[in-house]
Amino acid sequence: MLLSPTQFHPPLAPFSAFVLALFAFKLTKMLVLYRSRVRTGIRQSLGAAVAGLSLVYTIGRAVIVGLLGVDARFFRTPKLAQAHTVRGALAAAAPEAGLALALLFAAFGVAGATGFESIDRDLWALLLTVFALPHLAAVLLSLSSALPAGPARRLARILGPYPAVDRRS
């Protein structure tokens, strides 16, 4: 689309708007249901949304590997392991970081392209940015694993305590 704008056009606005509305609805639904059923605050609900978004690439990749019949082993996340370095955290999320950068560069390229200004182009650029969010969430959570104990505890205090939930009701 950027290399040959006369041959390739952005998707029509109704298609992009539908996907954006679906994303907004799912996010709103998750926040409302999470707050009412799990009884958390808005910050913890947003944290759960970021954590859930960060798994999109990993789960999608696992599904594809499983459908292709490739013999893949389950990798258990080590508990109470030594924290990653920033370099290690970035290496762990390298595929997600690459996809996020590619999508963001594409979004900025589409938004900044001249010659075909339209609502279609603007919504497509916004949609590319929304597509980058799960990958950015994975990078953010991977980087948070590199935080020393002090900042990690401060982050936990900001999010607040996790309330006890009576599951009998």
FENKA-V481137 format. One record per pair of residues at least 4 apart in sequence whose ideal C-beta (glycine too) atoms are under 7 Angstrom apart, sorted by the first residue. I is the first residue (numbers start at 1). J is the second residue. Records with the same first field share a line. If there is no record, write none. Layout:
# FENKA-V481137
I=J ; J
This chain:
# FENKA-V481137
1=5 ; 8 ; 10 ; 110
2=109 ; 110 ; 113
4=8
5=113 ; 115 ; 116
10=110 ; 120 ; 121 ; 124
11=15 ; 16 ; 120 ; 124
12=120
13=17 ; 119 ; 120 ; 123
14=18
15=19
16=20 ; 123 ; 124 ; 127
17=21 ; 123
18=22
19=23 ; 127
20=24 ; 123 ; 126 ; 127 ; 130
21=25
22=26
23=27 ; 130
24=28
25=29
26=30
27=31 ; 49
28=32
29=33
30=34 ; 49
31=35 ; 45 ; 49
32=36
33=37
34=38 ; 40 ; 45 ; 48
35=40 ; 42 ; 45
38=165
39=163 ; 165
40=44 ; 45 ; 163
41=45 ; 160
42=46
43=47 ; 158 ; 159 ; 160
44=48 ; 159 ; 160 ; 162
45=49
46=50
47=51 ; 159
48=52
49=53
50=54 ; 137 ; 140 ; 141
51=141
53=133 ; 134 ; 137
54=134 ; 137 ; 138 ; 141
55=59
56=60 ; 134
57=61 ; 95 ; 96 ; 134 ; 135 ; 138
58=62
59=63
60=64
61=65
62=66
63=67
64=68
65=70 ; 72
83=145 ; 146 ; 148
84=88 ; 89 ; 92 ; 145 ; 146
85=89 ; 146
86=90 ; 143 ; 146
87=91
88=92 ; 146
89=93 ; 142 ; 143 ; 145 ; 146
90=94 ; 97
92=142
93=97 ; 138 ; 139 ; 142
94=98
95=99
96=100 ; 135 ; 138 ; 139
97=101 ; 139
98=102
99=103 ; 135
100=104 ; 132 ; 135 ; 136 ; 139
101=105
102=106
103=107 ; 128 ; 131 ; 132
104=108 ; 129 ; 132
105=109
106=110 ; 128
107=111 ; 125 ; 128 ; 129
108=112
109=113
110=121 ; 124 ; 125 ; 128
111=122 ; 125
116=121
117=121
119=123
120=124
121=125
122=126
123=127
124=128
125=129
126=130
127=131
128=132
132=136
133=137
134=138
135=139
136=140
137=141
138=142
139=143
140=144
147=151 ; 152
148=152
149=153
150=154
151=155
152=156
153=157
154=158
155=159
